[in-house]
Amino acid sequence: MAAKGIRVENFSLDYGVHRATDRAAAALQLNPDTPVHRLDRVRGWEGQPVLYSRSWFHPRLRLTGSEDFSRPLYDVLESATGVVAENAREDFSAAAAGAALAKRLAVKPGTPLLLRCHTVRDARNRPIEYAEVHYVSSRFTLSLDLRREQP
């Protein structure tokens, strides 16, 4: 976002150890209910919240709880753990804001949101992060450039 001239603001940040959800555990290849570090953030720009993200991190990273997640996420992970994010699988779908999420994002319940679920892997193709990110669709645009591969 900085490269596009957008100054991202953190509206809230909560970081602690929680049980992995079934989806997070599956993505991270862990047993369900495994305790993992989880990061919840509301971020945005121009004084408006744009996204709510919830990230679960694989225990192999050995996070301590003292990491400064006000900085760019993958810079923090690399400096704290030495692990580099190499690739990711992204899945996009539509979602509606429930009451709690609507309050966090300053929208009405039922507001359409873009949901991005992703699993990030290291150079050895091991999962390091699973995240669910809800975007306020009226405040965010997703653009893709596609190119046909030549045979």
C-alpha positions in Angstrom: 0.0 0.0 0.0 2.9 2.3 0.8 4.1 1.9 -2.8 0.7 3.2 -4.0 1.0 6.2 -1.7 -1.6 4.9 0.8 -0.7 5.3 4.5 -2.2 2.3 6.3 -3.5 2.9 9.9 -3.9 0.4 12.6 -7.2 1.0 14.4 -6.9 -2.0 16.7 -4.5 -4.8 17.3 -4.9 -7.8 19.6 -2.2 -10.5 19.9 -2.2 -13.6 22.1 -2.3 -17.3 22.3 -5.6 -18.9 21.3 -6.9 -22.3 20.2 -6.8 -22.8 16.4 -10.1 -23.1 14.7 -10.8 -26.2 12.6 -10.0 -24.3 9.4 -6.8 -22.7 10.8 -5.6 -26.0 12.2 -6.2 -27.7 8.8 -4.4 -25.0 6.9 -1.5 -25.1 9.3 -1.5 -28.9 9.4 -2.1 -29.0 13.1 -4.4 -30.9 15.4 -7.6 -29.1 16.1 -7.6 -26.8 19.2 -3.8 -26.6 19.1 -2.8 -23.4 21.0 -1.2 -20.9 18.5 -0.4 -17.2 18.4 -3.2 -15.2 16.8 -3.2 -11.7 15.6 -6.4 -9.7 15.1 -6.1 -6.3 13.4 -8.5 -3.6 12.1 -6.7 -1.6 9.5 -7.6 1.1 7.0 -6.7 4.5 5.6 -8.1 8.1 5.4 -9.6 7.6 8.9 -11.8 4.7 7.8 -11.5 1.0 8.8 -11.2 -1.0 5.6 -10.3 -4.5 6.7 -10.4 -6.9 9.7 -7.8 -9.6 9.6 -7.3 -12.6 11.8 -4.0 -14.5 11.4 -3.0 -17.8 13.1 0.8 -18.6 13.1 2.4 -22.1 13.1 4.0 -22.9 16.5 7.2 -23.9 14.7 7.8 -20.1 14.3 8.3 -19.9 18.1 6.8 -16.5 18.4 7.3 -15.0 21.9 4.4 -12.6 22.2 6.7 -9.5 22.2 6.7 -9.0 18.4 5.7 -5.5 17.2 2.9 -6.2 14.8 2.3 -2.5 14.1 5.1 -3.0 11.4 4.5 -4.9 8.1 3.6 -8.5 9.0 6.2 -10.5 6.9 9.0 -8.1 7.9 8.1 -8.8 11.6 8.0 -12.6 11.0 11.3 -12.6 9.1 13.1 -10.5 11.7 11.6 -12.3 14.7 11.9 -15.9 13.4 14.2 -15.9 10.3 11.4 -17.5 8.3 10.7 -16.0 5.0 7.2 -16.1 3.4 7.8 -17.7 0.0 4.3 -18.4 -1.5 0.6 -18.3 -0.6 -2.7 -19.8 -1.6 -5.5 -17.2 -1.8 -9.2 -17.9 -1.9 -11.8 -15.2 -2.3 -15.5 -15.2 -1.6 -18.3 -13.0 -0.5 -19.5 -12.6 3.1 -22.0 -10.5 5.0 -20.9 -8.5 8.1 -22.3 -10.0 11.3 -23.0 -7.6 14.2 -19.5 -7.8 15.9 -17.7 -7.5 12.6 -19.9 -4.7 11.5 -19.1 -2.8 14.6 -15.3 -3.3 14.1 -15.5 -2.1 10.5 -18.0 0.8 11.2 -20.6 -0.6 8.8 -24.2 -1.8 9.1 -24.8 -5.5 9.9 -25.4 -7.4 6.6 -23.0 -5.1 4.6 -21.4 -7.0 1.8 -17.7 -7.9 2.5 -15.0 -9.5 0.4 -13.5 -12.5 2.4 -9.9 -13.5 1.5 -8.6 -16.7 3.1 -4.9 -17.4 2.6 -2.3 -19.8 3.7 1.3 -18.6 3.5 4.2 -21.1 3.2 8.0 -20.9 3.7 10.7 -21.9 1.2 10.2 -25.6 2.2 6.5 -25.2 1.4 5.5 -25.6 5.1 2.5 -23.5 6.3 3.5 -20.6 8.5 0.3 -18.5 8.6 -3.4 -18.9 7.9 -5.5 -15.8 7.7 -9.1 -14.7 7.1 -9.3 -11.1 6.0 -12.7 -9.3 5.6 -12.7 -6.2 3.4 -15.4 -3.5 3.3 -16.2 -3.9 -0.4 -17.2 -0.2 -0.8 -13.8 0.9 0.5 -11.6 -1.5 -1.3 -11.0 -2.6 -4.9 -9.3 -5.8 -6.0 -7.7 -5.7 -9.4 -6.1 -8.6 -11.2 -4.0 -8.5 -14.4 -4.2 -11.8 -16.1 -2.0 -13.0 -19.0 -2.4 -16.0 -21.2 0.6 -18.3 -21.1 2.1 -19.0 -24.6 2.5 -22.7 -25.3 
